[in-house]
Amino acid sequence: MAPSTLSETLTSPEVQAFASGFPVLVLHMVVTFALLGAGAVVYGLLTPWKEIALIREGNAAAGVAFGGVLVGLAIPLAVSMSVSTSVVDIALWGVATLVLQLLAFRVVDLLLTGLPQRIQEGEVSAAVLLVSAKLATALILAAALTG
């Protein structure tokens, strides 16, 4: 039977669960977005080219590549957040996944030699291949987190 008064509604278990859970959700989300931002900054510092400057100049390949990096970083972070039970847990696993993902990205960059230069030159097909390889590593890392 549904609560009949506003007072009964506000004290219902569902509303109380929301009231206690929503701030936790927001905190977890903020921590994860902060990790994503930090990962993007570190990635920008590690790359041999300056993607943001290239994007500002209208280089579509750089835009595709950097967009793929953001998604590639977000996938394991999202899984990390979903399997974690606290902010500390999210921070620890988030940092661990970022380090592993950034290392994997560097390996991909090294294995696919010549692609960074082709991206600088605006070759979108090179950016798509690079993004695909980075997303594949992100998915594998995310699956490893769920172990």
N, CA and C atoms as a LAMMPS dump frame, in Angstrom:
ITEM: TIMESTEP
0
ITEM: NUMBER OF ATOMS
441
ITEM: BOX BOUNDS ff ff ff
-5.0000000000000000e+02 5.0000000000000000e+02
-5.0000000000000000e+02 5.0000000000000000e+02
-5.0000000000000000e+02 5.0000000000000000e+02
ITEM: ATOMS id mol type element x y z
1 1 1 N 0.843 -1.17 0
2 1 2 C 0 0 0
3 1 3 C 0.892 1.238 0
4 2 1 N 0.604 2.185 -0.846
5 2 2 C 1.397 3.405 -0.977
6 2 3 C 1.157 4.338 0.202
7 3 1 N 2.211 5.076 0.611
8 3 2 C 2.032 6.044 1.698
9 3 3 C 0.994 7.09 1.308
10 4 1 N 0.231 7.519 2.295
11 4 2 C -0.867 8.436 1.996
12 4 3 C -0.543 9.887 2.308
13 5 1 N 0.441 10.138 3.118
14 5 2 C 0.754 11.524 3.454
15 5 3 C 2.181 11.851 3.054
16 6 1 N 2.46 13.137 2.974
17 6 2 C 3.809 13.593 2.637
18 6 3 C 4.799 13.124 3.684
19 7 1 N 4.426 13.164 4.917
20 7 2 C 5.312 12.738 6.003
21 7 3 C 5.644 11.255 5.887
22 8 1 N 4.67 10.435 5.525
23 8 2 C 4.922 9.006 5.338
24 8 3 C 5.821 8.776 4.12
25 9 1 N 5.635 9.566 3.082
26 9 2 C 6.449 9.445 1.879
27 9 3 C 7.904 9.788 2.183
28 10 1 N 8.123 10.89 2.91
29 10 2 C 9.482 11.337 3.211
30 10 3 C 10.222 10.389 4.145
31 11 1 N 9.51 9.619 4.904
32 11 2 C 10.152 8.668 5.816
33 11 3 C 10.149 7.241 5.27
34 12 1 N 9.71 7.082 4.043
35 12 2 C 9.692 5.738 3.466
36 12 3 C 11.126 5.232 3.287
37 13 1 N 11.309 3.917 3.312
38 13 2 C 12.657 3.352 3.155
39 13 3 C 13.314 3.764 1.836
40 14 1 N 12.535 3.887 0.773
41 14 2 C 13.094 4.264 -0.527
42 14 3 C 13.654 5.679 -0.498
43 15 1 N 12.916 6.605 0.075
44 15 2 C 13.375 7.998 0.147
45 15 3 C 14.582 8.096 1.069
46 16 1 N 14.559 7.387 2.163
47 16 2 C 15.694 7.397 3.092
48 16 3 C 16.941 6.797 2.438
49 17 1 N 16.772 5.732 1.678
50 17 2 C 17.905 5.126 0.973
51 17 3 C 18.477 6.101 -0.047
52 18 1 N 17.591 6.8 -0.76
53 18 2 C 18.048 7.797 -1.722
54 18 3 C 18.794 8.926 -1.012
55 19 1 N 18.236 9.402 0.085
56 19 2 C 18.836 10.521 0.82
57 19 3 C 20.224 10.171 1.337
58 20 1 N 20.425 8.937 1.737
59 20 2 C 21.747 8.556 2.229
60 20 3 C 22.673 8.125 1.097
61 21 1 N 22.13 7.597 0.013
62 21 2 C 22.96 7.096 -1.083
63 21 3 C 23.365 8.127 -2.11
64 22 1 N 22.53 9.133 -2.337
65 22 2 C 22.819 10.118 -3.391
66 22 3 C 24.121 10.884 -3.144
67 23 1 N 24.382 11.362 -1.935
68 23 2 C 25.666 12.058 -1.723
69 23 3 C 26.87 11.151 -1.974
70 24 1 N 26.742 9.882 -1.658
71 24 2 C 27.829 8.927 -1.906
72 24 3 C 28.035 8.761 -3.408
73 25 1 N 26.947 8.649 -4.142
74 25 2 C 27.021 8.552 -5.597
75 25 3 C 27.753 9.753 -6.187
76 26 1 N 27.382 10.944 -5.739
77 26 2 C 28.007 12.168 -6.253
78 26 3 C 29.498 12.185 -5.919
79 27 1 N 29.854 11.813 -4.703
80 27 2 C 31.265 11.782 -4.306
81 27 3 C 32.048 10.789 -5.156
82 28 1 N 31.509 9.605 -5.363
83 28 2 C 32.18 8.601 -6.196
84 28 3 C 32.359 9.116 -7.621
85 29 1 N 31.345 9.777 -8.135
86 29 2 C 31.412 10.315 -9.49
87 29 3 C 32.472 11.416 -9.584
88 30 1 N 32.51 12.311 -8.608
89 30 2 C 33.485 13.41 -8.616
90 30 3 C 34.91 12.86 -8.561
91 31 1 N 35.144 11.878 -7.706
92 31 2 C 36.477 11.277 -7.6
93 31 3 C 36.87 10.632 -8.932
94 32 1 N 35.935 9.931 -9.551
95 32 2 C 36.233 9.263 -10.818
96 32 3 C 36.488 10.269 -11.934
97 33 1 N 35.7 11.342 -11.988
98 33 2 C 35.954 12.377 -12.993
99 33 3 C 37.298 13.069 -12.744
100 34 1 N 37.66 13.265 -11.493
101 34 2 C 38.966 13.866 -11.181
102 34 3 C 40.092 12.96 -11.669
103 35 1 N 39.924 11.652 -11.47
104 35 2 C 40.924 10.696 -11.968
105 35 3 C 41.001 10.73 -13.495
106 36 1 N 39.855 10.827 -14.146
107 36 2 C 39.829 10.915 -15.603
108 36 3 C 40.57 12.167 -16.076
109 37 1 N 40.3 13.292 -15.43
110 37 2 C 40.988 14.525 -15.789
111 37 3 C 42.489 14.414 -15.589
112 38 1 N 42.896 13.838 -14.462
113 38 2 C 44.325 13.66 -14.193
114 38 3 C 44.958 12.735 -15.225
115 39 1 N 44.264 11.67 -15.561
116 39 2 C 44.786 10.746 -16.572
117 39 3 C 44.939 11.413 -17.927
118 40 1 N 43.979 12.241 -18.299
119 40 2 C 44.058 12.95 -19.581
120 40 3 C 45.223 13.924 -19.596
121 41 1 N 45.45 14.601 -18.483
122 41 2 C 46.576 15.54 -18.402
123 41 3 C 47.901 14.784 -18.507
124 42 1 N 48.027 13.693 -17.76
125 42 2 C 49.263 12.904 -17.816
126 42 3 C 49.476 12.368 -19.229
127 43 1 N 48.409 11.875 -19.843
128 43 2 C 48.534 11.384 -21.222
129 43 3 C 49.028 12.503 -22.136
130 44 1 N 48.456 13.683 -21.987
131 44 2 C 48.882 14.816 -22.803
132 44 3 C 50.354 15.136 -22.625
133 45 1 N 50.857 14.955 -21.42
134 45 2 C 52.278 15.208 -21.162
135 45 3 C 53.176 14.11 -21.726
136 46 1 N 52.642 12.892 -21.847
137 46 2 C 53.431 11.76 -22.325
138 46 3 C 53.496 11.647 -23.845
139 47 1 N 52.577 12.265 -24.534
140 47 2 C 52.53 12.091 -25.985
141 47 3 C 53.593 12.943 -26.67
142 48 1 N 54.111 12.441 -27.783
143 48 2 C 55.144 13.202 -28.5
144 48 3 C 54.569 14.397 -29.265
145 49 1 N 53.266 14.46 -29.4
146 49 2 C 52.637 15.589 -30.082
147 49 3 C 51.654 16.243 -29.127
148 50 1 N 51.313 17.457 -29.392
149 50 2 C 50.395 18.207 -28.528
150 50 3 C 49.002 18.186 -29.158
151 51 1 N 48.197 17.22 -28.722
152 51 2 C 46.896 17.001 -29.349
153 51 3 C 45.954 18.189 -29.204
154 52 1 N 45.943 18.833 -28.048
155 52 2 C 45.019 19.952 -27.837
156 52 3 C 45.34 21.078 -28.819
157 53 1 N 46.615 21.364 -29
158 53 2 C 47.003 22.399 -29.965
159 53 3 C 46.6 21.993 -31.38
160 54 1 N 46.797 20.726 -31.715
161 54 2 C 46.403 20.24 -33.038
162 54 3 C 44.891 20.32 -33.227
163 55 1 N 44.146 19.995 -32.185
164 55 2 C 42.683 20.064 -32.264
165 55 3 C 42.246 21.506 -32.468
166 56 1 N 42.879 22.43 -31.747
167 56 2 C 42.545 23.85 -31.909
168 56 3 C 42.843 24.342 -33.318
169 57 1 N 43.817 23.714 -33.966
170 57 2 C 44.157 24.077 -35.345
171 57 3 C 43.232 23.41 -36.357
172 58 1 N 42.32 22.556 -35.879
173 58 2 C 41.364 21.913 -36.771
174 58 3 C 41.78 20.541 -37.252
175 59 1 N 42.745 19.909 -36.604
176 59 2 C 43.214 18.59 -37.005
177 59 3 C 42.22 17.535 -36.514
178 60 1 N 41.429 16.999 -37.44
179 60 2 C 40.399 16.013 -37.09
180 60 3 C 41.004 14.723 -36.562
181 61 1 N 42.133 14.325 -37.103
182 61 2 C 42.776 13.091 -36.647
183 61 3 C 43.165 13.206 -35.177
184 62 1 N 43.676 14.346 -34.776
185 62 2 C 44.042 14.559 -33.374
186 62 3 C 42.792 14.536 -32.496
187 63 1 N 41.7 15.083 -32.989
188 63 2 C 40.444 15.053 -32.244
189 63 3 C 39.941 13.641 -32.041
190 64 1 N 40.006 12.847 -33.081
191 64 2 C 39.593 11.445 -32.986
192 64 3 C 40.498 10.709 -32
193 65 1 N 41.797 10.915 -32.112
194 65 2 C 42.755 10.229 -31.246
195 65 3 C 42.544 10.604 -29.785
196 66 1 N 42.385 11.891 -29.504
197 66 2 C 42.222 12.316 -28.116
198 66 3 C 40.866 11.884 -27.56
199 67 1 N 39.838 11.911 -28.375
200 67 2 C 38.535 11.409 -27.952
201 67 3 C 38.609 9.937 -27.579
202 68 1 N 39.348 9.179 -28.368
203 68 2 C 39.536 7.76 -28.07
204 68 3 C 40.297 7.535 -26.779
205 69 1 N 41.256 8.4 -26.518
206 69 2 C 42.006 8.309 -25.266
207 69 3 C 41.077 8.535 -24.074
208 70 1 N 40.224 9.549 -24.173
209 70 2 C 39.293 9.827 -23.073
210 70 3 C 38.378 8.638 -22.811
211 71 1 N 37.834 8.06 -23.871
212 71 2 C 36.963 6.89 -23.704
213 71 3 C 37.778 5.707 -23.177
214 72 1 N 38.99 5.556 -23.706
215 72 2 C 39.858 4.463 -23.257
216 72 3 C 40.247 4.571 -21.795
217 73 1 N 40.397 5.773 -21.298
218 73 2 C 40.666 5.963 -19.87
219 73 3 C 39.397 5.772 -19.043
220 74 1 N 38.27 6.203 -19.584
221 74 2 C 37.014 6.152 -18.838
222 74 3 C 36.5 4.73 -18.64
223 75 1 N 36.715 3.853 -19.593
224 75 2 C 36.175 2.488 -19.484
225 75 3 C 36.687 1.771 -18.24
226 76 1 N 38.006 1.65 -18.037
227 76 2 C 38.448 0.967 -16.817
228 76 3 C 38.132 1.756 -15.538
229 77 1 N 38.094 3.093 -15.636
230 77 2 C 37.707 3.878 -14.459
231 77 3 C 36.252 3.6 -14.071
232 78 1 N 35.391 3.499 -15.065
233 78 2 C 33.979 3.206 -14.788
234 78 3 C 33.825 1.827 -14.153
235 79 1 N 34.551 0.862 -14.667
236 79 2 C 34.485 -0.477 -14.081
237 79 3 C 35.079 -0.461 -12.68
238 80 1 N 36.169 0.277 -12.506
239 80 2 C 36.774 0.407 -11.186
240 80 3 C 35.776 0.976 -10.187
241 81 1 N 35.051 2.013 -10.605
242 81 2 C 34.053 2.601 -9.722
243 81 3 C 32.94 1.599 -9.424
244 82 1 N 32.55 0.822 -10.406
245 82 2 C 31.433 -0.107 -10.207
246 82 3 C 31.787 -1.277 -9.296
247 83 1 N 33.064 -1.643 -9.211
248 83 2 C 33.45 -2.772 -8.357
249 83 3 C 33.993 -2.315 -7.009
250 84 1 N 34.13 -1.018 -6.815
251 84 2 C 34.67 -0.488 -5.564
252 84 3 C 33.555 -0.246 -4.552
253 85 1 N 33.959 -0.228 -3.292
254 85 2 C 32.984 -0.054 -2.222
255 85 3 C 33.162 1.246 -1.443
256 86 1 N 34.217 1.99 -1.728
257 86 2 C 34.46 3.229 -0.988
258 86 3 C 35.259 4.193 -1.867
259 87 1 N 35.363 5.431 -1.412
260 87 2 C 36.15 6.424 -2.138
261 87 3 C 37.619 6.003 -2.181
262 88 1 N 38.125 5.488 -1.085
263 88 2 C 39.523 5.031 -1.049
264 88 3 C 39.725 3.906 -2.052
265 89 1 N 38.791 2.985 -2.106
266 89 2 C 38.836 1.873 -3.052
267 89 3 C 38.838 2.401 -4.497
268 90 1 N 37.963 3.35 -4.773
269 90 2 C 37.903 3.951 -6.11
270 90 3 C 39.222 4.625 -6.441
271 91 1 N 39.773 5.372 -5.489
272 91 2 C 41.033 6.073 -5.734
273 91 3 C 42.172 5.089 -5.98
274 92 1 N 42.28 4.051 -5.157
275 92 2 C 43.366 3.081 -5.334
276 92 3 C 43.266 2.345 -6.672
277 93 1 N 42.083 1.782 -6.936
278 93 2 C 41.913 1.053 -8.192
279 93 3 C 41.939 2 -9.385
280 94 1 N 41.412 3.2 -9.211
281 94 2 C 41.439 4.174 -10.295
282 94 3 C 42.852 4.556 -10.688
283 95 1 N 43.689 4.838 -9.705
284 95 2 C 45.088 5.175 -9.999
285 95 3 C 45.79 3.981 -10.641
286 96 1 N 45.552 2.776 -10.097
287 96 2 C 46.171 1.578 -10.662
288 96 3 C 45.762 1.378 -12.121
289 97 1 N 44.467 1.547 -12.418
290 97 2 C 44.025 1.354 -13.802
291 97 3 C 44.568 2.441 -14.714
292 98 1 N 44.657 3.671 -14.201
293 98 2 C 45.229 4.743 -15.029
294 98 3 C 46.68 4.461 -15.37
295 99 1 N 47.452 4.037 -14.388
296 99 2 C 48.871 3.74 -14.638
297 99 3 C 48.99 2.626 -15.677
298 100 1 N 48.22 1.554 -15.474
299 100 2 C 48.276 0.439 -16.427
300 100 3 C 47.812 0.866 -17.819
301 101 1 N 46.759 1.649 -17.862
302 101 2 C 46.227 2.084 -19.156
303 101 3 C 47.211 3.017 -19.857
304 102 1 N 47.806 3.94 -19.131
305 102 2 C 48.78 4.847 -19.745
306 102 3 C 49.998 4.08 -20.233
307 103 1 N 50.428 3.074 -19.484
308 103 2 C 51.533 2.226 -19.962
309 103 3 C 51.127 1.474 -21.225
310 104 1 N 49.925 0.932 -21.222
311 104 2 C 49.44 0.218 -22.404
312 104 3 C 49.357 1.151 -23.606
313 105 1 N 48.895 2.381 -23.375
314 105 2 C 48.818 3.352 -24.468
315 105 3 C 50.2 3.631 -25.044
316 106 1 N 51.2 3.758 -24.177
317 106 2 C 52.564 4.017 -24.654
318 106 3 C 53.062 2.831 -25.475
319 107 1 N 52.758 1.609 -25.024
320 107 2 C 53.167 0.419 -25.777
321 107 3 C 52.501 0.422 -27.147
322 108 1 N 51.22 0.732 -27.19
323 108 2 C 50.498 0.805 -28.463
324 108 3 C 51.147 1.853 -29.37
325 109 1 N 51.454 3.024 -28.802
326 109 2 C 52.112 4.079 -29.586
327 109 3 C 53.438 3.589 -30.161
328 110 1 N 54.204 2.823 -29.354
329 110 2 C 55.505 2.325 -29.81
330 110 3 C 55.352 1.234 -30.864
331 111 1 N 54.366 0.339 -30.666
332 111 2 C 54.155 -0.751 -31.616
333 111 3 C 53.642 -0.251 -32.963
334 112 1 N 52.807 0.746 -32.926
335 112 2 C 52.239 1.288 -34.159
336 112 3 C 53.085 2.491 -34.599
337 113 1 N 54.347 2.198 -34.862
338 113 2 C 55.295 3.263 -35.202
339 113 3 C 54.813 4.054 -36.411
340 114 1 N 55.084 5.31 -36.367
341 114 2 C 54.719 6.184 -37.469
342 114 3 C 53.324 6.779 -37.348
343 115 1 N 52.477 6.186 -36.509
344 115 2 C 51.115 6.7 -36.394
345 115 3 C 51.056 8.101 -35.785
346 116 1 N 51.847 8.389 -34.757
347 116 2 C 51.792 9.756 -34.221
348 116 3 C 52.091 10.824 -35.284
349 117 1 N 53.07 10.566 -36.109
350 117 2 C 53.402 11.521 -37.173
351 117 3 C 52.247 11.629 -38.167
352 118 1 N 51.619 10.513 -38.488
353 118 2 C 50.497 10.529 -39.422
354 118 3 C 49.306 11.274 -38.835
355 119 1 N 49.117 11.17 -37.508
356 119 2 C 48.04 11.912 -36.854
357 119 3 C 48.349 13.403 -36.903
358 120 1 N 49.6 13.767 -36.643
359 120 2 C 49.987 15.176 -36.742
360 120 3 C 49.692 15.731 -38.126
361 121 1 N 49.827 14.894 -39.128
362 121 2 C 49.58 15.305 -40.514
363 121 3 C 48.098 15.265 -40.867
364 122 1 N 47.261 14.861 -39.911
365 122 2 C 45.813 14.893 -40.12
366 122 3 C 45.218 13.637 -40.722
367 123 1 N 45.943 12.532 -40.712
368 123 2 C 45.443 11.295 -41.321
369 123 3 C 44.478 10.596 -40.359
370 124 1 N 43.197 10.688 -40.655
371 124 2 C 42.159 10.155 -39.772
372 124 3 C 42.229 8.632 -39.691
373 125 1 N 42.578 7.953 -40.758
374 125 2 C 42.639 6.485 -40.713
375 125 3 C 43.675 6.013 -39.694
376 126 1 N 44.76 6.727 -39.55
377 126 2 C 45.766 6.38 -38.543
378 126 3 C 45.194 6.587 -37.145
379 127 1 N 44.444 7.662 -36.965
380 127 2 C 43.834 7.941 -35.659
381 127 3 C 42.821 6.87 -35.3
382 128 1 N 42.044 6.419 -36.269
383 128 2 C 41.036 5.38 -36.009
384 128 3 C 41.72 4.082 -35.586
385 129 1 N 42.813 3.711 -36.246
386 129 2 C 43.543 2.505 -35.861
387 129 3 C 44.119 2.65 -34.462
388 130 1 N 44.701 3.788 -34.16
389 130 2 C 45.264 4.028 -32.838
390 130 3 C 44.182 3.971 -31.763
391 131 1 N 43.043 4.609 -32.008
392 131 2 C 41.929 4.593 -31.06
393 131 3 C 41.425 3.165 -30.865
394 132 1 N 41.303 2.413 -31.928
395 132 2 C 40.826 1.03 -31.822
396 132 3 C 41.742 0.194 -30.942
397 133 1 N 43.029 0.341 -31.132
398 133 2 C 43.988 -0.409 -30.311
399 133 3 C 43.889 0.02 -28.848
400 134 1 N 43.715 1.306 -28.596
401 134 2 C 43.624 1.797 -27.22
402 134 3 C 42.308 1.37 -26.564
403 135 1 N 41.228 1.367 -27.31
404 135 2 C 39.951 0.904 -26.755
405 135 3 C 39.99 -0.594 -26.47
406 136 1 N 40.671 -1.343 -27.315
407 136 2 C 40.813 -2.782 -27.066
408 136 3 C 41.558 -3.02 -25.757
409 137 1 N 42.622 -2.266 -25.508
410 137 2 C 43.346 -2.431 -24.244
411 137 3 C 42.473 -1.999 -23.067
412 138 1 N 41.673 -0.972 -23.255
413 138 2 C 40.782 -0.507 -22.184
414 138 3 C 39.763 -1.581 -21.818
415 139 1 N 39.201 -2.233 -22.814
416 139 2 C 38.213 -3.276 -22.559
417 139 3 C 38.826 -4.473 -21.856
418 140 1 N 40.032 -4.835 -22.264
419 140 2 C 40.713 -5.974 -21.624
420 140 3 C 41.046 -5.639 -20.177
421 141 1 N 41.541 -4.434 -19.937
422 141 2 C 41.831 -4.01 -18.565
423 141 3 C 40.565 -3.979 -17.718
424 142 1 N 39.493 -3.478 -18.29
425 142 2 C 38.22 -3.42 -17.573
426 142 3 C 37.743 -4.832 -17.214
427 143 1 N 37.886 -5.759 -18.133
428 143 2 C 37.484 -7.146 -17.849
429 143 3 C 38.355 -7.755 -16.757
430 144 1 N 39.639 -7.415 -16.765
431 144 2 C 40.549 -7.934 -15.725
432 144 3 C 40.129 -7.422 -14.34
433 145 1 N 39.596 -6.228 -14.28
434 145 2 C 39.153 -5.666 -12.998
435 145 3 C 37.997 -6.452 -12.39
436 146 1 N 37.148 -6.977 -13.247
437 146 2 C 35.984 -7.709 -12.733
438 146 3 C 36.343 -9.119 -12.335
439 147 1 N 37.536 -9.558 -12.764
440 147 2 C 38.166 -10.823 -12.433
441 147 3 C 37.291 -11.928 -12.114
